[in-house]
């Protein structure tokens, strides 16, 4: 089993998107960290107030796929669907 590692940036294009991320991020992080197969999940604001750094580790491709499926239908997923993501995934 290969671990899956996702890294990158969540990039907002204005205060409205920042407000959405700020409103929903804590719950998204808590739910993700509670998922079966989540090894670590960190989203931290960068020096740029519009950008967050994302670093995720999952046990394997199945755990990562399960996470992606849950997120797609979650409040976070629906609320942030239009926000730019610059991610690189290894091991999926």
MOKA-V728252 format. One record per residue. N is the residue number from 0. PSI is psi in radians with two decimals (none if undefined). Layout:
<<N PSI> <N PSI>>
This chain:
<<0 2.20> <1 2.31> <2 2.65> <3 2.30> <4 2.15> <5 2.28> <6 2.77> <7 -2.71> <8 2.50> <9 2.03> <10 2.00> <11 2.62> <12 0.98> <13 2.93> <14 -0.55> <15 -0.76> <16 -0.68> <17 -0.75> <18 -0.69> <19 -0.83> <20 -0.83> <21 -0.70> <22 -0.68> <23 -0.19> <24 -0.82> <25 -0.77> <26 -0.72> <27 -0.79> <28 -0.81> <29 -0.79> <30 -0.70> <31 -0.79> <32 -0.44> <33 -0.16> <34 2.50> <35 2.23> <36 -0.11> <37 2.10> <38 -0.83> <39 2.69> <40 1.95> <41 2.30> <42 1.98> <43 2.47> <44 2.40> <45 -3.06> <46 -0.42> <47 2.09> <48 -0.13> <49 -0.05> <50 2.36> <51 2.48> <52 2.37> <53 2.32> <54 1.99> <55 2.43> <56 2.28> <57 2.63> <58 -0.74> <59 3.12> <60 -0.61> <61 -0.74> <62 -0.69> <63 -0.75> <64 -0.70> <65 -0.74> <66 -0.84> <67 -0.69> <68 -0.79> <69 -0.80> <70 -0.66> <71 -0.52> <72 0.14> <73 2.95> <74 -0.75> <75 -0.88> <76 -0.79> <77 -0.68> <78 -0.51> <79 0.18> <80 -0.58> <81 0.00> <82 2.36> <83 2.38> <84 2.34> <85 1.47> <86 2.62> <87 2.28> <88 2.30> <89 2.37> <90 -0.02> <91 none>>
